[in-house]
Amino acid sequence: MTITPLYAGPLALLYLILTLRVIGRRRTLLIGLGDGGDADLARRIRVAANCGEYVPLALVLMALVEIQGAPHWLLHLIGTLLISGRLLHAYGVSQSPEDYRYRSTGMVLTISALVAAMTGTFTLGVVQALG
C-alpha cells in the first residue's frame, strides 16, 4: 500500500492543526472543558470534531480499495476529493460569519470521496468474490 499514506499524512496534519487551534483558544480563555459559552471556541471544536468524524472512515475505505488492487487514478481521485473537501469545509466553518459556499462544497467533496471509496470497495469485493 503506497498511495493511501500520501493522503493520510496531510490529513493527519490538518487534524493536528485544527486541534491545536482548539487548544490555543482554550488556553487563551482558560477553559478546560466544553466551550464556556464562547462561540469561537465552539466553532473550532466542531471544525476539529467534524474532521475527526469523516477522515478515519474515508481513509479506511481508501485503504481497502487500494488493498483490493484499485487503479491508481481512483485512489488519487478519492484522496484529492477528501483533502480538498476537508480543507474547504474547515475554512468555511472557521469563518465568522460562516461561509456556506466553502462549507457545502467541502461536504460535497468529502461525501463524494466516501461514495467513491465505498463503491470501489464494494465493486472490487464483488468482482474478487465472484472471480
Disulfide bonds with the S-S distance in Angstrom:
none
